[in-house]
């Protein structure tokens, strides 16, 4: 075997091993992170809603949510056009 075949084989084997174990670990970590973020989001929503005492505060909160969702849609890297 020459040097290029040996190097290619080592790269292939390391990528194959990383894909079998590393992928599972990354997905589990991503799932745990998503659960933490959802819990934090629920806590923030609850705190915001219980703190509203007037309709004007509700309008401002609605505006903030609308702008946030609009920015998320506009900045989406998979969006076409």
C-alpha positions as CSV (number, residue, x, y, z in Angstrom):
1,X,0.0,0.0,0.0
2,X,1.3,3.4,-0.8
3,X,1.1,6.5,1.5
4,X,-2.0,8.0,-0.1
5,X,-4.0,4.8,0.3
6,X,-2.9,4.4,3.9
7,X,-3.8,8.1,4.7
8,X,-7.2,7.8,2.9
9,X,-8.0,4.6,4.8
10,X,-7.1,6.1,8.1
11,X,-9.3,9.2,7.4
12,X,-12.2,6.9,6.3
13,X,-11.9,4.7,9.4
14,X,-11.8,7.7,11.8
15,X,-14.8,9.3,10.1
16,X,-16.7,6.0,10.2
17,X,-16.0,5.6,13.9
18,X,-16.9,9.2,14.7
19,X,-20.1,8.7,12.8
20,X,-21.2,5.6,14.7
21,X,-20.6,6.9,18.3
22,X,-20.1,10.6,17.9
23,X,-23.4,11.1,16.1
24,X,-25.4,9.5,18.8
25,X,-23.7,11.6,21.5
26,X,-24.3,14.8,19.5
27,X,-28.0,14.0,19.0
28,X,-28.4,13.2,22.6
29,X,-26.8,16.4,23.6
30,X,-28.9,18.3,21.1
31,X,-32.0,16.7,22.5
32,X,-31.1,17.6,26.1
33,X,-30.3,21.2,25.1
34,X,-33.6,21.4,23.3
35,X,-35.5,20.2,26.4
36,X,-33.6,22.8,28.6
37,X,-34.4,25.6,26.2
38,X,-38.1,24.6,26.0
39,X,-38.3,24.6,29.8
40,X,-36.7,28.0,30.0
41,X,-39.0,29.3,27.4
42,X,-42.1,28.0,29.2
43,X,-40.9,29.6,32.5
44,X,-40.3,32.9,30.8
45,X,-43.7,32.9,29.1
46,X,-45.4,32.1,32.4
47,X,-43.5,34.9,34.2
48,X,-44.4,37.3,31.4
49,X,-48.1,36.4,31.3
50,X,-48.5,36.5,35.1
51,X,-46.9,40.0,35.2
52,X,-49.3,41.5,32.7
53,X,-51.7,43.8,34.5
54,X,-53.1,46.0,31.7
55,X,-54.1,45.5,28.0
56,X,-51.3,47.8,26.9
57,X,-48.7,45.5,28.3
58,X,-50.3,42.7,26.4
59,X,-50.1,44.7,23.1
60,X,-46.4,45.4,23.7
61,X,-45.7,41.7,24.5
62,X,-47.6,40.7,21.3
63,X,-45.5,43.1,19.3
64,X,-42.3,41.7,20.7
65,X,-43.4,38.2,19.9
66,X,-44.5,39.2,16.4
67,X,-41.2,40.9,15.6
68,X,-39.2,37.9,17.0
69,X,-41.1,35.4,14.9
70,X,-40.8,37.6,11.8
71,X,-37.0,37.9,12.3
72,X,-36.7,34.1,12.8
73,X,-38.5,33.6,9.4
74,X,-36.4,36.3,7.7
75,X,-33.1,35.0,8.9
76,X,-33.8,31.3,8.3
77,X,-30.8,30.0,6.3
78,X,-33.0,27.4,4.5
79,X,-35.5,30.0,3.3
80,X,-35.6,30.4,-0.5
81,X,-36.0,33.7,-2.2
